[in-house]
Amino acid sequence: MSKKELKPASELIKDMLREKSSMKQDVVQNTDNALKSFKQQAAAIAAQLQADVSATDKRLKIEQTDKGALTFHLRFAGDTLIFYRHTNIFQFEKSHALWKTGYFNEDEQRSYCGIINIFNFLTDSLLYNRLGDKGYLVARVFINKDGHYFVEGKRQLSFLYNDFGSQVFDDNAAHSIIESAMLYSLDFDLYTPPYDSIKEVGVSDLLEQMANMNISTAKRLGFRFQSDDETLM
């Protein structure tokens, strides 16, 4: 029996609170700071883009909208990115590839992270409150107690931000991740739904759809985030 196991339960509880719970509070603080940085950089990007594009097309609207402590929206023309910070702290599973790098093995507490999810929605889905429309997970940003970050995502989002051991989250990282997420979202266009899926419709359904603009709409991604050509890291 180890010395740790011989300790009274009250002492073990205090040890856990001092070590693990305090570490998790550090992760929460770092994740909160990261979301604030995302908000600030999104506002700066929106302001600059709006000034640039309005000179050629005043119909285009780019804006950042703060939605509270956990989330904000970045609208750019027909697309909107929603940034959402999860309130809980998570640990990477032992089977994850990051455990093979040595970064976690040197200090297991590094494997506990806060998560900021980045979703892509059609702007009209939010504008017209189309509850049946689908959004897509573009990326997940993981941040640990040391302020290091790792991004799980698609295309450039998966390979530009995967050096967890050395990348420290800052305003430059937030700016770059936002631009990558915008480029990825803009690269996908809305496809016409199959004719057979809408060729028959009841009067009541049509009236309801016209009233609520509730014809389910989604981009061609079809929410197949994990089954796209590129796999998650």
Secondary structure, DSSP 4 states (H G I P E B T S, - for coil): --HHHHS-HHHHHHHHIIIIIHHHHHHHHHHHHHHHHHHHHHHHHHHHHHHHHTTT-TT--EEEEE-SSSEEEEEETTEEEEEEE-SS-EE--TTSGGGGSSHHHH-GGGGEEEEEEEEEEEHHHHHTT-TT---EEEEEEEE-TTSBEEEEESTHHHHSS--TTTPBP-HHHHHHHHHHHHHHHHT--BPPPPHHHHS---HHHHHHHHHHT-----BTTTT-GGGSSSPP-
